[in-house]
Amino acid sequence: MTKVIAALCTSILLVACAPEVGSKAWCEAMKEKPKGDWTANEAADYTKHCLFKSDDAE
């Protein structure tokens, strides 16, 4: 039971440290991650938020 609690706490801490999708930190992290390790959702989010980001969109 202790191992389950420890694993759950570790998972929560790791998720809390992840940058928000679309943020500058997330885009930089994705640039460093091998493209072969990207999920389809990560690739779509990277394209949407990092490549085609429009700062003056209204």
Secondary structure, DSSP 8 states (H G I E B T S, - for coil): -HHHHHHHHHHHHHHHTS--TTSHHHHHHHHHS-GGG--HHHHHHHIIIIIS--TT--
